[in-house]
């Protein structure tokens, strides 16, 4: 549930964290008894816990399909991520992965920890996949085929214009036995001769500017994301799509101009994640979140950065879209830096009381997010 220090520093996180904990417990109680489905939902919680909570709210048929879809793509990604696998072995697996999902006997040992378990016991995923409706199978097969082919393509060539996960730079570049390079040459080559040079302290200024360039590039997709989400009508599907997008722009705001991306791990604190999950119910919540995080990001823009004007223009476009929605109330829900209203002792007491009460309630009634 996050460290006590983080909760004391951000008391507004307390209630959403408790709700998230209750949601996780409720979801665990809903794991189906059949071995293949039990494995799939249990594994989903292990390899993608926050995403699993969102999936759990979908209607049964769609929930099962998305669960399997997520695990299939996670397994595909595990093969692609394992740099110990020789290219001549890896590429055929990626290209044929969409066919392997139909084979109840297929498995391939790779990855680490829970991901290795997923790969070693992939037959459970295949068995569950074959129980889905044909339309779901075809959709999963099609996307898996296209993603596998795309992964195979970029294993055999350097990334020139593809923007991938920005915050995972250090993890990818330090991968053993071989680095993974997902930042596009089109951007990083403007600052250094080799992508790995960005982690050197003497290149901190260049690294920061390259990072800001990457974030600015990613922000160009924000308005399209808002347009897409505004068109969604089913509440469960809306939340399923909206929560990850808010997490994405929140992560961009944290990463921007943050040299820690090249030194360690940068991610949203668990309490803030809980607030996003708990507080995202309507499109107005999305506009407010995008507005908040865009303002946070804008406050970090240094005018000396070569892309400062471009970054500000992009952020202003996002802010305008949010303001034009007519739902912004300046509540600053995600960026408020006000001092805690309670003493540390009071917060601890409240935390203990709420934890006891909710633990008791969880055993007597079902939970609804």
LODRENRO-85335 format. One record per residue (C-alpha): x, y, z; chain; residue in one letter. Coordinates in pm, whole numbers, plus 32768, in hexadecimal, padded with zeros to 4 digits. Example, Ala and Ser with C-alpha at 12.3 -4.5 7.8 and 13.67 -1.06 7.14 Angstrom:
BEGIN
[[84CE; 7E3E; 830C]; "A"; "A"]
[[8557; 7F96; 82CA]; "A"; "S"]
REM end
This chain:
BEGIN
[[8000; 8000; 8000]; "A"; "X"]
[[812C; 80E3; 7FEF]; "A"; "X"]
[[820E; 815D; 8102]; "A"; "X"]
[[8186; 820A; 8235]; "A"; "X"]
[[8262; 8334; 81E6]; "A"; "X"]
[[81BE; 835F; 8092]; "A"; "X"]
[[8066; 834E; 8132]; "A"; "X"]
[[80C4; 844E; 823B]; "A"; "X"]
[[8147; 8535; 812A]; "A"; "X"]
[[8010; 8502; 8054]; "A"; "X"]
[[7EE7; 84C9; 813E]; "A"; "X"]
[[7DF0; 84DF; 801B]; "A"; "X"]
[[7E81; 8393; 7FA6]; "A"; "X"]
[[7E08; 82D9; 80DA]; "A"; "X"]
[[7C9E; 8294; 8080]; "A"; "X"]
[[7CE3; 8235; 7F11]; "A"; "X"]
[[7DF9; 814B; 7F88]; "A"; "X"]
[[7D09; 809B; 8072]; "A"; "X"]
[[7C08; 8081; 7F5B]; "A"; "X"]
[[7D0F; 7FF3; 7E72]; "A"; "X"]
[[7D74; 7EF3; 7F76]; "A"; "X"]
[[7C0A; 7E8C; 7FA0]; "A"; "X"]
[[7BDD; 7E75; 7E27]; "A"; "X"]
[[7D0B; 7D90; 7E0E]; "A"; "X"]
[[7C82; 7CAC; 7F1D]; "A"; "X"]
[[7B2F; 7CA3; 7E76]; "A"; "X"]
[[7BCA; 7C51; 7D26]; "A"; "X"]
[[7C92; 7B34; 7DBE]; "A"; "X"]
[[7B50; 7A9E; 7E4A]; "A"; "X"]
[[7AB8; 7AA5; 7CED]; "A"; "X"]
[[7BC4; 79C8; 7C50]; "A"; "X"]
[[7B0E; 78A8; 7B9E]; "A"; "X"]
[[7B3B; 7745; 7C23]; "A"; "X"]
[[7B9A; 76A5; 7AD3]; "A"; "X"]
[[7D14; 7667; 7AC8]; "A"; "X"]
[[7D51; 7721; 7982]; "A"; "X"]
[[7C88; 7854; 79E8]; "A"; "X"]
[[7D0C; 784D; 7B49]; "A"; "X"]
[[7E6E; 7853; 7ABF]; "A"; "X"]
[[7E1F; 796A; 79CA]; "A"; "X"]
[[7D7E; 7A58; 7AC1]; "A"; "X"]
[[7E7D; 7A0C; 7BD1]; "A"; "X"]
[[7F97; 7A49; 7AD9]; "A"; "X"]
[[7EF2; 7B88; 7A5D]; "A"; "X"]
[[7EFC; 7C16; 7BBD]; "A"; "X"]
[[806E; 7BBE; 7BD6]; "A"; "X"]
[[80E8; 7C49; 7A8C]; "A"; "X"]
[[7FFC; 7D73; 7A72]; "A"; "X"]
[[7F55; 7DBA; 7BBF]; "A"; "X"]
[[7EC5; 7F15; 7B7E]; "A"; "X"]
[[7E4F; 7EB6; 7A22]; "A"; "X"]
[[7DAD; 7D7D; 7AB4]; "A"; "X"]
[[7CCD; 7E54; 7B91]; "A"; "X"]
[[7C4D; 7F13; 7A64]; "A"; "X"]
[[7C13; 7DD3; 799E]; "A"; "X"]
[[7B51; 7D3D; 7AC1]; "A"; "X"]
[[7A3E; 7E42; 7A93]; "A"; "X"]
[[79E6; 7DDA; 7930]; "A"; "X"]
[[78BF; 7CF8; 78E0]; "A"; "X"]
[[7910; 7B86; 78FB]; "A"; "X"]
[[7947; 7B2F; 778A]; "A"; "X"]
[[7A14; 7C65; 7741]; "A"; "X"]
[[7ACE; 7C44; 788B]; "A"; "X"]
[[7B3E; 7AE2; 7836]; "A"; "X"]
[[7BA5; 7B47; 76D7]; "A"; "X"]
[[7C6E; 7C74; 774C]; "A"; "X"]
[[7D12; 7BA6; 785F]; "A"; "X"]
[[7D8C; 7AA8; 7760]; "A"; "X"]
[[7DE9; 7BBA; 7669]; "A"; "X"]
[[7EBE; 7C65; 7772]; "A"; "X"]
[[7F6F; 7B20; 77CF]; "A"; "X"]
[[7FB1; 7AC1; 7665]; "A"; "X"]
[[804F; 7C13; 761F]; "A"; "X"]
[[810D; 7C05; 7768]; "A"; "X"]
[[8197; 7AB2; 7702]; "A"; "X"]
[[81F0; 7B38; 75AA]; "A"; "X"]
[[82A0; 7C5D; 7650]; "A"; "X"]
[[835A; 7B6F; 7738]; "A"; "X"]
[[83F0; 7ABC; 760E]; "A"; "X"]
[[844E; 7C07; 756B]; "A"; "X"]
[[84E3; 7C91; 76AE]; "A"; "X"]
[[85C4; 7B66; 76FA]; "A"; "X"]
[[8713; 7BCC; 7668]; "A"; "X"]
[[87AA; 7A78; 76B7]; "A"; "X"]
[[86E3; 79DC; 759A]; "A"; "X"]
[[87A2; 79D2; 7453]; "A"; "X"]
[[8708; 7A9D; 733B]; "A"; "X"]
[[86EB; 796E; 7258]; "A"; "X"]
[[861B; 78C4; 7366]; "A"; "X"]
[[8553; 79F2; 73D7]; "A"; "X"]
[[84DC; 7A76; 7286]; "A"; "X"]
[[8427; 7935; 7216]; "A"; "X"]
[[8376; 7921; 7368]; "A"; "X"]
[[82FF; 7A89; 7350]; "A"; "X"]
[[8288; 7A57; 71EA]; "A"; "X"]
[[81C7; 791A; 7243]; "A"; "X"]
[[8144; 797F; 7399]; "A"; "X"]
[[7FE5; 79BD; 7315]; "A"; "X"]
[[7FDE; 784D; 72B4]; "A"; "X"]
[[806F; 77CE; 73FC]; "A"; "X"]
[[7F40; 7850; 74BA]; "A"; "X"]
[[7E70; 773D; 7415]; "A"; "X"]
[[7F5D; 762D; 748F]; "A"; "X"]
[[7F06; 75A8; 75EA]; "A"; "X"]
[[805D; 7507; 7607]; "A"; "X"]
[[813A; 762B; 75A0]; "A"; "X"]
[[821C; 76D9; 769A]; "A"; "X"]
[[8372; 777C; 7692]; "A"; "X"]
[[8450; 77B0; 77C0]; "A"; "X"]
[[84D0; 7916; 77D5]; "A"; "X"]
[[84B0; 7A4F; 78A8]; "A"; "X"]
[[84D4; 7A63; 7A21]; "A"; "X"]
[[83FE; 7A3A; 7B59]; "A"; "X"]
[[8286; 7A49; 7B11]; "A"; "X"]
[[82C6; 7A79; 799F]; "A"; "X"]
[[8383; 7930; 7990]; "A"; "X"]
[[825E; 7885; 7A3D]; "A"; "X"]
[[8176; 7919; 7938]; "A"; "X"]
[[8251; 7893; 781F]; "A"; "X"]
[[828D; 773D; 78BD]; "A"; "X"]
[[8118; 7708; 78F5]; "A"; "X"]
[[8097; 77B9; 77C1]; "A"; "X"]
[[7FBA; 768E; 7776]; "A"; "X"]
[[7EC2; 7718; 7873]; "A"; "X"]
[[7EA7; 7858; 77A7]; "A"; "X"]
[[7E79; 7797; 7664]; "A"; "X"]
[[7D6D; 76BC; 7702]; "A"; "X"]
[[7CAE; 77ED; 777A]; "A"; "X"]
[[7CDF; 7899; 762A]; "A"; "X"]
[[7C3A; 7776; 7578]; "A"; "X"]
[[7B05; 77A0; 7654]; "A"; "X"]
[[7ACE; 7906; 75E0]; "A"; "X"]
[[79D4; 7962; 74D2]; "A"; "X"]
[[7A59; 794D; 7371]; "A"; "X"]
[[7A48; 7AC7; 733C]; "A"; "X"]
[[7B26; 7AFF; 746C]; "A"; "X"]
[[7C1B; 79F6; 73F6]; "A"; "X"]
[[7C38; 7A97; 72A1]; "A"; "X"]
[[7C71; 7BF1; 7334]; "A"; "X"]
[[7D80; 7B71; 741F]; "A"; "X"]
[[7E23; 7AA8; 730A]; "A"; "X"]
[[7E28; 7BD2; 721C]; "A"; "X"]
[[7EC4; 7CC8; 7311]; "A"; "X"]
[[7FBB; 7BC3; 7390]; "A"; "X"]
[[8028; 7B79; 722B]; "A"; "X"]
[[805F; 7CE9; 71E0]; "A"; "X"]
[[8114; 7D2F; 7325]; "A"; "X"]
[[81EF; 7BFC; 7300]; "A"; "X"]
[[8250; 7C64; 71A2]; "A"; "X"]
[[829B; 7DC5; 7217]; "A"; "X"]
[[8375; 7D47; 7334]; "A"; "X"]
[[8432; 7C60; 7247]; "A"; "X"]
[[846D; 7D83; 715A]; "A"; "X"]
[[850B; 7E5E; 7264]; "A"; "X"]
[[85E4; 7D46; 72EA]; "A"; "X"]
[[868A; 7D3B; 7196]; "A"; "X"]
[[86AF; 7EB3; 716B]; "A"; "X"]
[[86F0; 7FE5; 723F]; "A"; "X"]
[[85C9; 80B7; 72AF]; "A"; "X"]
[[85C2; 81F2; 71DC]; "A"; "X"]
[[846C; 8293; 7222]; "A"; "X"]
[[83B7; 81BF; 7321]; "A"; "X"]
[[8369; 8256; 7479]; "A"; "X"]
[[8358; 814C; 7586]; "A"; "X"]
[[835A; 8152; 7700]; "A"; "X"]
[[8413; 828C; 7766]; "A"; "X"]
[[843E; 824A; 78D8]; "A"; "X"]
[[84E1; 80F4; 78A7]; "A"; "X"]
[[861F; 817D; 7806]; "A"; "X"]
[[870F; 810B; 7916]; "A"; "X"]
[[8675; 7FB1; 793E]; "A"; "X"]
[[8680; 7F75; 77C7]; "A"; "X"]
[[87DE; 7FFC; 778D]; "A"; "X"]
[[886B; 7F2C; 78B0]; "A"; "X"]
[[87BD; 7DEB; 7845]; "A"; "X"]
[[8898; 7CB5; 7865]; "A"; "X"]
[[892A; 7C1C; 7791]; "A"; "X"]
[[88D1; 7D20; 7689]; "A"; "X"]
[[8845; 7E7F; 7693]; "A"; "X"]
[[86EA; 7EC7; 7610]; "A"; "X"]
[[86D3; 8010; 7555]; "A"; "X"]
[[8571; 808F; 7523]; "A"; "X"]
[[85AF; 8205; 7516]; "A"; "X"]
[[85AE; 826E; 73A7]; "A"; "X"]
[[86ED; 82DE; 72FA]; "A"; "X"]
[[8625; 83F4; 7258]; "A"; "X"]
[[861F; 84A0; 73AC]; "A"; "X"]
[[874C; 842D; 7477]; "A"; "X"]
[[8847; 845C; 735A]; "A"; "X"]
[[8811; 85D4; 7378]; "A"; "X"]
[[88B6; 85CA; 74CF]; "A"; "X"]
[[89B3; 84AB; 74E2]; "A"; "X"]
[[8A6A; 83BB; 73FC]; "A"; "X"]
[[89F3; 8285; 74B6]; "A"; "X"]
[[88AF; 8252; 7574]; "A"; "X"]
[[8967; 81BE; 769E]; "A"; "X"]
[[8A2E; 8302; 76C1]; "A"; "X"]
[[88FC; 83A9; 775A]; "A"; "X"]
[[8930; 82F6; 78A6]; "A"; "X"]
[[8A8B; 838F; 78D8]; "A"; "X"]
[[8A8C; 84AD; 79D3]; "A"; "X"]
[[8B5D; 858B; 78F2]; "A"; "X"]
[[8A3D; 857F; 77F8]; "A"; "X"]
[[8930; 85E2; 78F4]; "A"; "X"]
[[88CD; 8721; 783E]; "A"; "X"]
[[88B5; 866F; 76EF]; "A"; "X"]
[[87F9; 854F; 7792]; "A"; "X"]
[[86FA; 863C; 7829]; "A"; "X"]
[[86BF; 86E7; 76DE]; "A"; "X"]
[[869C; 859E; 7629]; "A"; "X"]
[[85A4; 8525; 772F]; "A"; "X"]
[[84D9; 8664; 770A]; "A"; "X"]
[[84D9; 8635; 7592]; "A"; "X"]
[[8451; 84D4; 75C3]; "A"; "X"]
[[833E; 854B; 76AC]; "A"; "X"]
[[82DE; 8666; 75C1]; "A"; "X"]
[[82C5; 856B; 74A5]; "A"; "X"]
[[81DF; 848F; 7576]; "A"; "X"]
[[8101; 85B7; 75CF]; "A"; "X"]
[[809E; 85E0; 7461]; "A"; "X"]
[[7FB6; 84B4; 7490]; "A"; "X"]
[[7EFC; 8540; 75BE]; "A"; "X"]
[[7DE9; 85F7; 7502]; "A"; "X"]
[[7D9B; 84C0; 7433]; "A"; "X"]
[[7D83; 83FA; 7578]; "A"; "X"]
[[7C89; 84F3; 7603]; "A"; "X"]
[[7BB9; 84E9; 74C4]; "A"; "X"]
[[7BB0; 836D; 74CB]; "A"; "X"]
[[7B50; 8355; 7639]; "A"; "X"]
[[7A3D; 8459; 7611]; "A"; "X"]
[[799A; 8375; 750D]; "A"; "X"]
[[7983; 8249; 75F9]; "A"; "X"]
[[782A; 8206; 7689]; "A"; "X"]
[[7842; 80C7; 7759]; "A"; "X"]
[[78B0; 8131; 78BC]; "A"; "X"]
[[7983; 7FFA; 78FD]; "A"; "X"]
[[7A33; 800B; 77AC]; "A"; "X"]
[[7A64; 8180; 77DE]; "A"; "X"]
[[7B15; 814C; 792C]; "A"; "X"]
[[7BDE; 802E; 7897]; "A"; "X"]
[[7C66; 811E; 778F]; "A"; "X"]
[[7C72; 8260; 7858]; "A"; "X"]
[[7D36; 81F4; 798C]; "A"; "X"]
[[7E6E; 8183; 78CA]; "A"; "X"]
[[7E6A; 82C7; 77FF]; "A"; "X"]
[[7E62; 839A; 793B]; "A"; "X"]
[[7F7D; 82C6; 79C7]; "A"; "X"]
[[803C; 8305; 7884]; "A"; "X"]
[[8027; 8480; 788A]; "A"; "X"]
[[806C; 847C; 7A00]; "A"; "X"]
[[81A9; 83B4; 79C1]; "A"; "X"]
[[8211; 84A4; 78AC]; "A"; "X"]
[[81EA; 85C2; 79A2]; "A"; "X"]
[[82C7; 850F; 7A9D]; "A"; "X"]
[[83CF; 84B7; 799A]; "A"; "X"]
[[83EA; 860D; 78F8]; "A"; "X"]
[[8531; 86BB; 794E]; "A"; "X"]
[[8577; 85A9; 7A4F]; "A"; "X"]
[[86DD; 852A; 7A3E]; "A"; "X"]
[[8679; 840C; 7B25]; "A"; "X"]
[[85F8; 835A; 79ED]; "A"; "X"]
[[8768; 831A; 799F]; "A"; "X"]
[[87C7; 82C2; 7B05]; "A"; "X"]
[[86B0; 81E4; 7B8D]; "A"; "X"]
[[8539; 81A6; 7B8C]; "A"; "X"]
[[8438; 82B5; 7B4A]; "A"; "X"]
[[82CA; 825B; 7B74]; "A"; "X"]
[[818D; 82E0; 7C10]; "A"; "X"]
[[8172; 8295; 7D83]; "A"; "X"]
[[8076; 818A; 7DDB]; "A"; "X"]
[[7F97; 8280; 7E90]; "A"; "X"]
[[7F7A; 835C; 7D5B]; "A"; "X"]
[[7F2F; 8229; 7C8A]; "A"; "X"]
[[7E1B; 81D0; 7D7F]; "A"; "X"]
[[7D8C; 832F; 7D61]; "A"; "X"]
[[7D84; 8311; 7BE7]; "A"; "X"]
[[7CD5; 81BF; 7BF4]; "A"; "X"]
[[7BE1; 8233; 7CFE]; "A"; "X"]
[[7B9B; 8387; 7C63]; "A"; "X"]
[[7B6F; 8331; 7AF2]; "A"; "X"]
[[7A01; 82F8; 7AA7]; "A"; "X"]
[[799A; 83F5; 799D]; "A"; "X"]
[[7A33; 84B9; 787F]; "A"; "X"]
[[7A37; 85EF; 795B]; "A"; "X"]
[[7B26; 8534; 7A44]; "A"; "X"]
[[7C08; 84F1; 791A]; "A"; "X"]
[[7C08; 865C; 78AC]; "A"; "X"]
[[7C5A; 86CB; 7A0E]; "A"; "X"]
[[7D74; 85CD; 7A2E]; "A"; "X"]
[[7E0C; 8629; 78DD]; "A"; "X"]
[[7DEA; 8797; 793E]; "A"; "X"]
[[7E95; 875F; 7A8E]; "A"; "X"]
[[7FB7; 8693; 7A07]; "A"; "X"]
[[7FE7; 877C; 78DE]; "A"; "X"]
[[8003; 88A1; 79CE]; "A"; "X"]
[[80F9; 87DD; 7AA0]; "A"; "X"]
[[81C9; 8797; 796C]; "A"; "X"]
[[81B4; 88FE; 78F2]; "A"; "X"]
[[823A; 897D; 7A3F]; "A"; "X"]
[[8376; 88AD; 7A04]; "A"; "X"]
[[83C7; 8936; 78AA]; "A"; "X"]
[[8514; 89EE; 78A1]; "A"; "X"]
[[851A; 8B03; 779D]; "A"; "X"]
[[8683; 8AAC; 774D]; "A"; "X"]
[[861A; 8955; 76D2]; "A"; "X"]
[[862E; 894C; 7553]; "A"; "X"]
[[84CF; 88B7; 7540]; "A"; "X"]
[[8435; 8999; 7648]; "A"; "X"]
[[8358; 8A59; 7555]; "A"; "X"]
[[82DF; 891A; 74AD]; "A"; "X"]
[[8298; 8879; 75FF]; "A"; "X"]
[[81D6; 89A6; 767C]; "A"; "X"]
[[810C; 89BF; 753C]; "A"; "X"]
[[80AD; 8850; 7552]; "A"; "X"]
[[804F; 8870; 76BF]; "A"; "X"]
[[7F83; 89A9; 767D]; "A"; "X"]
[[7EC1; 88EC; 7572]; "A"; "X"]
[[7E72; 87D8; 766E]; "A"; "X"]
[[7E11; 88D5; 7778]; "A"; "X"]
[[7D2C; 898A; 7682]; "A"; "X"]
[[7C7E; 8845; 7626]; "A"; "X"]
[[7C44; 87FF; 7796]; "A"; "X"]
[[7BC8; 8961; 77DE]; "A"; "X"]
[[7AE2; 895A; 76AF]; "A"; "X"]
[[7A39; 8825; 773F]; "A"; "X"]
[[799C; 8907; 7845]; "A"; "X"]
[[79E5; 8811; 795E]; "A"; "X"]
[[7B23; 88A3; 79F8]; "A"; "X"]
[[7AEC; 8929; 7B57]; "A"; "X"]
[[7C56; 8979; 7BB4]; "A"; "X"]
[[7C50; 8879; 7CCF]; "A"; "X"]
[[7DBF; 8815; 7C91]; "A"; "X"]
[[7D72; 86B6; 7D04]; "A"; "X"]
[[7EBB; 861B; 7C97]; "A"; "X"]
[[7FAE; 873C; 7CBB]; "A"; "X"]
[[7F48; 87DF; 7E01]; "A"; "X"]
[[8076; 8821; 7EDA]; "A"; "X"]
[[7FBD; 88A4; 8009]; "A"; "X"]
[[803E; 8840; 815F]; "A"; "X"]
[[7F8B; 8718; 8203]; "A"; "X"]
[[7E60; 8786; 82CF]; "A"; "X"]
[[7EA0; 8682; 83DB]; "A"; "X"]
[[7FBF; 8633; 84C2]; "A"; "X"]
[[8087; 84F6; 8488]; "A"; "X"]
[[7FF3; 845A; 85C1]; "A"; "X"]
[[7E8F; 84A6; 8552]; "A"; "X"]
[[7ECB; 840F; 83FE]; "A"; "X"]
[[7F5A; 82D0; 8495]; "A"; "X"]
[[7E2C; 82AD; 857A]; "A"; "X"]
[[7D3B; 82EA; 845B]; "A"; "X"]
[[7DF8; 81F2; 8384]; "A"; "X"]
[[7DE3; 80E0; 848C]; "A"; "X"]
[[7C72; 811B; 84D1]; "A"; "X"]
[[7C13; 811C; 8361]; "A"; "X"]
[[7CE3; 7FE6; 831D]; "A"; "X"]
[[7C32; 7F2A; 8434]; "A"; "X"]
[[7ADA; 7F9F; 83C9]; "A"; "X"]
[[7B0C; 7F4D; 825B]; "A"; "X"]
[[7BA4; 7DFC; 82AF]; "A"; "X"]
[[7A6B; 7DA9; 8375]; "A"; "X"]
[[7987; 7E2A; 8261]; "A"; "X"]
[[7A3D; 7D62; 8157]; "A"; "X"]
[[79DD; 7C1D; 81FE]; "A"; "X"]
[[786A; 7C73; 820E]; "A"; "X"]
[[7814; 7D14; 80C3]; "A"; "X"]
[[7888; 7D23; 7F56]; "A"; "X"]
[[7957; 7E46; 7EDF]; "A"; "X"]
[[78F4; 7F33; 7DC7]; "A"; "X"]
[[79F0; 802C; 7D3D]; "A"; "X"]
REM end
